[in-house]
């Protein structure tokens, strides 16, 4: 097997093990990743490719192995990250015109932990402008394209992270999730994405959007790979791989009877029903659970993040309004116009809403299971609304099943649960109580072992 074939066929954990065992050099895998990034330029997944520093870091890993030094858990594994995680001395454009030349004066601790674990950073990835947009469109960078079908959206705002991992260019990537921006591209691009508990990963050294809802999150090609990434970036001593399991005996999974089951497209409903049967076959006890009003939670999410984002952008909105894309500027102005009392009330209600969720459905089960999206993946043109009611509907529809969980700050994960009639991935969302990331990863790992969705080969990218 060549390095290029290994890159396409091995997940992050298998790549790390292959390098540690000497089956491949870090340099060979990094060269293959760089070649794949250039070969798939049609995806528009990368903002910048860091070839020379990546190869230098890979050679350092190979030299350390040759000298018998202990390698880190990610030694030699090619990664790339959403262009909002700062690295000292490097441009971090945040998907924007306004910050196109911003050079960071610090390195994000999450990147520093990945570096210390031996990971190879090969470049900066496409994102929605200032992380505002669930589709993969960007007025300044153009649209990021889906590796399963170029005419389809990638999801966002971590569009490049979903596309680069989904296309097998890199083994993993960091994204951010304020209302679904890790889970949506993971589901739409056929990979695994985790939104950790709010506050579990620090926000230092990364672009802010909504201080009370932002969280970084990893994407990779398997739950076990996400577990290894989380063990490194959390930096708190927890080994997230310890929760990985072969079955779900003793686990109770709750199926919401309203909201998450409402309005599902037929293909999504069928795939979810089959996913539930798989979970039951793995030994899980599956029960129906009543939920607090989730439409209320989705609305509250908008009342929190929008004014927080507008406050961050206040000076630029005054001095450089023309440098925003129309969609982003309109969403920020909407947040700017929101009454302070409305925002404060939404923040204050959150603790009661979280308590109701913990005392209600999450007191009856270990994990909640839902689809990640209600509908199959839309096309890029259909989802390309720029402003007004059409844009609001696109945003609302795509993130309807992810925003309530972001508002509450709960951990949630998306893993593939099948494909629609057009051959595009569908996502299964697993939701847990605060700090239940290991439990979610363990359930996803068992599900992935019992299905073959992650092994599905990519089709040739159709012309668009």
N, C-alpha and C positions, 0 to 999 in steps of 0.2 A: 504494500500500500504506500502510495506517495504521500508527501506532506499535505498536498492539496486534497487528496482523498480523505486523509485523516481529519483535516479541518472540517470537511463536509459531513463526515460520518460519526465523529466522536464528540460527546458533550464535554463541558468544561472539566469535570472530574476525570474523565477518561484521558483528556489531553494532558492534564497535570500528571497523572500516573504514568502516561507514556513517556513524558519528558524525564520524570524521576527515574524510570527504569532504563532510560537510554534508547528506547525504541525510536524516538525522534529527538532532534536537537531543537532547542528553543528558537534558534536562528532559522531553521528550516520551516517551522510552523509560522513564525512571524513573516518570513518571506512569502509563504503561501497566503497568509491573511492580507498582506499588502497587495499582492497580485489580485486577490479576489476583490478587494476594495476598488482597485482600478478597473477591473473587468466588469464590475457591476456599477459603473458610474451612472448608468441609465436609471438607477434607483434614486439618485440624488440623496443618498443616506448620509454622506460625509460632507461636512463643511470644510475640513482640512485633514489631510493625511500626514502623519508625522513619521515618515519612513526612516530617516537617518537616526533620530533618537531611539526609535523602537528597535532597530537592528542593533544599535549599541547596547541597549539594555538586554536584548536577547543573548548577545555574545557574552555579556557578563554572567548571565545565568549558566550558560554552557561552561564557562571557565570555572565557576564555583562548583559545578557538579564534577568536573574533571579533577578538581583539587580535593574532592571528598567532603566538601562543606555541606552542612545541613541546608536543604532547600526549603523555601517557604511553601505553604499549601497551594499557592497559585503560580509557582515558579515557571516562567516561560509561556504562560497562557496569554494569547492575544485578546485584548479587550479594547473597547472604545466607549466613549461616554457622551451623553447629552451636553451640548455646548453651553452649559450653565454652571459647571463645576470648575472652580478656579484652580489654575496651576500657576504658581509664581513665575512671572516673566513671559507668560503665554497669553495670547489674545483669547478672550472668552466673549463671544459676540451675542450670546443669549437670543439668537435668532432674529436680531433686530438691526435696523439702520443706526439707531441712536448709540448702541454700544458696539458697533462694528469694529472699532479700534481699541476697545478697552483692554488694557493689559493688567492682569491681576498682580497684586502685591503680596499675595499669600497663596498657599496651596490648601485646598479643601482637605480636612482631616480624613475624609473618606477615601480620596485619591491617595493620600499619604499612606494609609493602611494597606491599600491595594499594592502600592509600590513596595512597601516593606515585605509583603507576602510574595513578591517576585513577579507580579503580573506585568504584562507588557502593554503599554498604552499606545495604540497605533493611530489615534486621531480623535477629532471632535465631530460630533454627530448633529445632523439636522434636528430642528425642533420648531414648534410653533413660536411665533414672535412673543417673547417674554412669557412663554409657557401658557399662552391663552389661545386654546383652540384644540378640539378633540379629533380633528380630521387628518392632519398632516399637511394642510395648506400653509403657505407662508408668502406674504406679499413681497418680501424682499429676496427670499431664497428659492422661490418656486415650490412646487408640490413634491413631497417625498412619495415614492411609489412602492406599492405593495409587491414583495417578492413572489407572491402567488399569482398575481395578475396586475399588471402595471396600471390598468384602468381603475382599479379599486383604491380606496383610501387605505392608509396605513394605520389610522388612529393617531391620536396625539394626546398631550403635546409632545410626548417622547417618541416622535415619529421615527427619527433616525435610529434610535435604540431598538425599536421593534423591527424595523426593516433590516438593519445590519445583523442582528441575531437571527432573525427569521430566514435571511438569505445565506446563513452559515458563513458569513464573512468573519465574524468574531464569535467567541464562545460565550460572551456575556457582556453586559453593558449596564451602566447606571442611568436611571431616568428619575423623574420626579412625579409625584402624584398629589394633586390638590383636590381633584374631583373625579379621578379615574385615569390620569395621564400615564400611569404604568400599566394598569390592567387593560385598558382599551387597546393600545398597540400590541400588547402581548396576545390578547384574544384574536385580534384581527390579523396578526402576522404569524400565528400558530406557534407561539412560544409560551414560556411561563414567566409571570411577573408578579411580584409581591409588593403590596403597599404595607409597610410595617405600621405598628401602633404609632400614633402621633407622639413625637418626642423620643422615640426609641433610637433614632439616628439624629445626630445634631444637625443644625442648619448652618453652621459656620462654614464660610468659604463657598457658598453656593448662592445663586441668584434667588432673591425672595420674590414671592407673589402674594401669599396670604400667610402671615406669621402664625396664625392659629390653626391652619389646615395643611400647610406644606409638609411633605416628607419626601426624602429621597427613597428610592427603591430599586432593587436589582431585577434585571431580566436575563434569562438564560434559557437553554434548550431542555432543561429538566428541573424538577423540584430539587433533586439532590445537588445540582449545580447552584441553584439559588441558595440552598442551605449553606454550601461552602462559602459563597460570597457574603452571606449574612454573618457567618462566623467571623469573617475577616473585618467587615466594615462596622459591625456593631461595637467591637472592641471592648466588650464587657465580660468576656470570659465564657459566655454561653456557646456550647457546641450545638449548632442547630441541626447537625446531621444525626444527633442522638435520637431525634424524634422520628427518623425515617423508619418505616415499618412495611412488612410484607402483606399484612391484612389489616382489617379495621374492626376486629373483634373487640367488643366492649365500648365501641364508640357510638354515640347517638347523634344522628344528623337530622337537623330540622329543615323541613320544607315550608317556606312561607305560603300561607293560603291566599294571601292577597298582595297586590302591588307587584311583587316580583313574578307572580304567575299571570298577571293581567296583560293582555294585548300581545302575547308572544306570537311571532310569526310561526307558521306551521312547521317549518324546517327546524327552527330553534326549539320548539316544544317537543318535537320527536327526538332530537338529539339529547335534550335534557332528560326526557323520560328514560332513554337508554342509559344515560350516565347514572341516573338513580338506580337502575337495575344492577349496574356494575358495582356501585357502592354497597348495595344490599348483598350482592354475591360475595363481596369481600368480608362480610360479617358485620357490617354496620347495621344498627337499629335505626330505621328511618321513620320519623313521625312528622305529622303536620303541626305547624305552630302558628298561632295568631301573632300578629306583629303590631307594634305601635304604628301610628299613621306615618308611613314612609314618604308620601307625597309632601307632607309637612316638613319632613327632614330635608328633602331635596330642595324645597323652597328656602328653608333656613340656610342651607349651604350658600346659595346665591346672595343672601342678605349679609353673610359674613365675609366671603372672599372678595366680593366686588368693591366694597368700600376700603378694605385693607389694601387691595391692589391700587386703587385710585390714590390713596394716601402716599404710597411709595412713589407713584408716578406724577405727583402733583406739579413739581417744578418743570418736568419735561412736557407735561400737558399744556402748561402755560407758555413755555418758551419754544417748544419744538413740535407742535401738534401735527404739522405736515409730515413729520418723519415717522409717524405710525402708519401701519396698514389700516384701512378703513374699518375692518372688523374689530381689531384690537382697540383702536381709538374710541369706537362707539361703545364697546363694553366698559372701558375705563370711565368714559363720561357718564355712563349709567350708574356706575359705582359712586362717582363724584356727586351725583345728584341725590343720592340716597340720604334720607334724614338720619342724623346721628342717633336719635331715639330708636329708630328701627334697627340699626346695627347693634346697639347696646342690648336691646331686648333679645335679638337673635343669639348673641353671645351668652346671655344669662340663661336662656332657655336650654342651652346645650347640656348642662349638667343634669337637669331633670330628664331630658330626652334620653341621655345615656343611661341614667339610672333605670328608666322604664324598660329599655332594651335588655339590660343586664338582669333585671328582676323578672322580666317576661320571657321572651323566647330563649335567650341565652342561659336562663336558669333551668330550662327544660332539656336542653341539648348541648353538646360540646361544640358543634359547628353548624352553621347555616349553609345551605347549598342553594344557589340560584344560577341562572344563566348570567354571563357577563354583559351581554347586550340582548335586547328584545328582538332585534331584527338581524337578518344577514347583512354582511358588509355592503354598504352602498358604494356606488361609483364615485370617482373623484369629481366629476362634473355635477352630479346630483347634490353632493355635499359641499359645493363651493360657494354657498351664500356668503355675502360680505357684511350685510347689516340688516337691521330691522327684524320684522317678525319671522321672515324665512330663516335668518341666521339663528334666532332664538330657538326655533323649532328643531333645527339640525342639532344644535348643542344639547338641547333638552332631551331629544330622543336618544342620542348616542350615549349620554352619561346618566340616563335615568336610574339605572340599577347600580351605579357606582357612587354617585354623589352623596346619597344618604349616609353611607359608611364613612366617607371622608369627613362629613360634618361631625359625626360622632367620634372620629379619631380612632376607630377600630381597625385591626389588621384584616387584610383581605388579599386573596390570591386568585389569579386566573391561570387555568391550565387548559389545553385543548380538549374538546369533547366531541369532535367530529368535524365534518365539512358540509357546506351547503351544496345545492345543486350546481352551482357555478365553480365548485372546487375550492372555495375559500373557507378558511378555518372558522370554527365556532368555539366559544370559550365557556368554561364552567367556572363560576365564582364560588369560592369557599370563604366564609366569614367567621371570625372568632372573637372571643373576649379580649380585652387588653393583654398584650404580651403573650398571645397564644400562637405566635408565628411558628414555633416548632411543631405544634399540633397540626396546623394547616399544611405545613410542608410534608409532614408524615402522611397525612391523608392523601395529598396530591401525589406523593411518590407511589403509594399503593395503587392508586387509580391509574397512574401512568404505566406501571408494570403490568396491569391487567388489560390495557388497551394498546393499540399500535399507532395512535394518532401522531406521536412525536417522531415516529420512524417514517412517516409518509414522505416520499421524495418530492422535491420541488419540481414543478413543470417548467419548461422553457418559458421565459418571460414573453408574453404576447406583445406584438407591436400595438402602439396606442396612437 
